[in-house]
Amino acid sequence: MTPTSASPTDGQLLCDRIIDLRKKRGLTLDQLASACGVSRSMLSQIERGRANPTLAVTLRIAQAFGLSIGDLVDQPWTASSIEVVRGNDATHLFRDDRECRIRTLSPLHLEKHVEFYELRIAPHASLRSAAHFEGTRELLTITRGQARLVAGDNECHLGAEDSAHYHADQEHCIVNESDEELLAFLVVTYD
């Protein structure tokens, strides 16, 4: 279904969405203006509902957030799409070196409280992480290999099909204890 005319609330919904996305990503108006190539004053007018952006301006704003126009306006007729993260898509590689490969499985553009990763850690290598934001938790599930998990002062050993849930707002480390590549899935949740 395609809308035929915009109601007065549609413009306000777009204003609120842009403000919400900008604040969630910690961007100032100047930073967003730089990212999308739209002047700061125009963005300010759009956010205050005093300017109605053209399709080209809306597209540039959406692209600055890594979104399509449909995702930016977040209308019901755009909700039925399927988004695929391809296994060979290098843009989803968070890290890829001889010790560790981390592939993001959740769409990169979503403002989210949950992230989903595939981890591959070389034999006897480790993935060390500094403390994340307060309230961050991780759920690690081992698919292949054996790991030692250290989170703060706590430690456990995990084998294939084992899962561990722990606070990630402290230093933590996943050590591959086997002679084969460790394959695991990691879910990160933020409060």
N, C-alpha and C positions, 0 to 999 in steps of 0.2 A: 504494500500500500504506500503510495506517495502522497504527501500532504499537498493540498492545492493552495492553501493560504496560511500565512503565519498568524497565530493568535497573539495578542499582546503578551502573554506569558512566555511564548517561545523565546523572545529576545531576552527576557530576564533569566530564563533557564540557561541560555548560552553565557550570559554575563556571570552568573553564579558558578557555572562549570569552569570557566577560565580562571576565576578568582580561586576556586577550590584547588584546581590542578596546580596553579602557580604556587600557592601557599604550601601544598603538600610536598612539592618538590623544592621548597626553600628558595624560590626565585624572587628577585625584586622585579619591578616593572622594567628597569633598565636592562637586567639580564635577559628577561623574556624578549624585550625589544631587539636586543642584539642577536638572540637565537633565531628569531623569526623574520627579521628585517622589516618590522612594522614599527613606526615611531612610538616612543614612550607616550606621547600625548594622545595618539590614536588609541593605544591600548587602554590608557586611563579612561578615555571617553567610552570605549566599548564596555569596560568593567562597570562603569557607573550607569550604563544603559542610555548614554547620550549620543551614541553613534551606532549605526547598524552596519556591521562589516560586510563588504562585498564577498562574493564566493572566493575570490583569489586571496583576500586577506584572511578569511576563515581557514582556507587551506594552509596558508603559511603558518598560522598559529597552531593548527592541528599537527603539522609536520614538526614544529619545534618541540611538541610534547611526544612525538613518535606515534601519533595517532592518525587515523583516517578522519575525514570530516564526519562520517557517520558515528565513529566512536566519540568524537568530540561533542557532538550534539546529543549523543546518547539517547536517541529516540527508539521507541519500541520496534519500529520496522528494521532497525539495524541489528537487533539482538539475536537474529536467527543464524548468523554466520558461524562457520567453523574455522577456527584458527589452527594452523598446523605448524609445529616446530620440526623441521626436517633434520634427520640425523646427520646430514652432511653440510648443514648450514653453519659456516665458520663464524658468522656474526653472533652465534649463541655460545661460543667458547669463551668462558670466563678466564680460564687459564689452560695452557697447553704446553708443557715442557716435558723433559725426560723423566721427571719424578711424579708429576701429577697432571691429570686432565680433568677439568671441571666444566661440565656443559650445562647451561641453563635450560631447563625443560619448560619453565613457565614463560609466557609471552613477556618480552622485555618492556613493552610500553605500558603495562598495567600499573596503576598505582595500587599497591597491594600490601597486605599484611602477611602474606604467605609466599615463599619462594620455593621452587622445586629444582633440585640439581641431580645430575648423574656424576658420580665421582669414580675416577680410575686412578689408583695409586700404585706406582711401580713397586716391585718386591723390595721389602725392607726400607722403603722410603716413608715419609710422613707428610702430613698436611697440618701445619701449625697455624693457629688463628689467634689474633688478639681479641680481647673482649669486644663484643658487639654492643649495641645500644642496650640500656637497661630494660629488662623484661624480655629480651630475646631468648627463645628456646630453639633447640634443634632436635629433630628426630632422625636418627641414622639407622638405616637398614642395610645389612650386609647381604649381598647376593652371591658373591664368590670370594673365597679367601678367608683370612683371619685377621682381626684387628685388635689393637689395644687402644682404648679410648681413655683420654685423660681430660677431665674438666675440673679446673681448680685443684682441690685436694683429693678429688675422687678419681678412681680408676676402675676399669672393667675390661674383660676380654670378651670378644664377640666372634662368633663363627657364622657360616652361611645360614641365612634365614633368621638370624638374631636381630633384634632392634633395641635401640637405647634412646631414651629421651632425657635431655639434660639442659641445664642453664648454659647459654652461650654468651652471657654478659660477663663472662670471666674468660681468662686464657684457656684455650682448649686445643687438643691435638688428637689426630687420628693417625695411628702408626700401623702400617702394613707389616704384620709379623710373619708372613708366609713367603714362599719362594715363587709365588705366582702373582700376577696383577690382582689387586683388590678391586672389586667392583661393588659399588654401594650407591644407594639413593639417599639423598639428604633433603629434608623438609625444614625450612627455617621459618619460624613464626615470630612476628613482632607484635607487641602490645600497642 
